[in-house]
Amino acid sequence: MERRTQMDAAESFDPLRPRLIRVAYRMLGSVADAEDVVQEAFIRWMGVDRGDIREPEAFLRRTVTRLCLDQLKSARVQRETYVGPWLPEPLVEEEDAQEDVTLPLMLALERLSPLERAAFLLHDVFGLGFEEVAVTVGRDTAACRQLAARARSHVRDARPRYQVEKARGMEIAGAFFAASRSGDMGALGALLAQDVSLHSDGGGKRPAAIRPAIGYGQVMQVHKALAVLFGKYGSTLLRTCIINGLPGFVTREADGEVQTTALDIEEGKVKAIYIMRNPDKLRHLH
């Protein structure tokens, strides 16, 4: 009887799992944490009287969001003590990536309070009405409107203004890899915007810059030094792809570990470079 109950619960839950993981990932910025939260939601789903729940997806979305809000309180403390720049775990080419949530926007969401983040994502990204947002986060409708409005003002500049066409993005990503690994600084420089920035996340586990490189001069200086290392030890391109909504590529570096590089491109120029080197955040890619 218990096994039958578990099978019934899984049958109704599993079709919703990918959407619930998207909600949790965008709240937490971690694939592993998102999967853990969704699994906890499934355990709770098995324990409720499902016959009394008219809208399973709404119920489970509320459950996942509340679990994420609880986790964000502790995650915020962890990120305050993080070594170097913090970047969200890279998601490579989601099959159903319809949400307007790119890597720069996810970083902007980090500056919001957990409630602002939840209200913005649920309303502006996932399209829920404020009545449902209010039930989900435990605030009244007017308060949720204010939370979303505050969040919107904070993240406005991080929302993509220029949608780079995918084929063009892949072309620039391929050219960026070739120029950066071959040491062709002229070709690399031609790809960069004057206000380009470079952010690398090693998490204290692999070498990475403690602070972002800001501006054309600093970024070129970093790549001149890296080109020497690439020339000596090599760097293998595994694939070009979309990473957190941005064109980029996955490589295997000289230490045998994988690495992702995502490029924020505006008007044909690379405006920001996001490099993930922390092995803890790359496990899911293996």
Secondary structure, DSSP 4 states (H G I P E B T S, - for coil): -HHHHHHHHHHHHGGGHHHHHHHHHHHHS-HHHHHHHHHHHHHHHHHS-GGG-S-HHHHHHHHHHHHHHHHHHHHHHHHHT-SS---PPPPB--TT--S---HHHHHHHTTS-HHHHHHHIIIIIT---HHHHHHHHTS-HHHHHHHHHHHHHHHGGGS-SS---HHHHHHHHHHHHHHHHHT-HHHHHHHEEEEEEEEEE-TTTS---SS-EESHHHHHHHHHHHHHHHHHH-EEEEEEEEETTEEEEEEEETTS-EEEEEEEEETTEEEEEEEE--GGGTGGG-
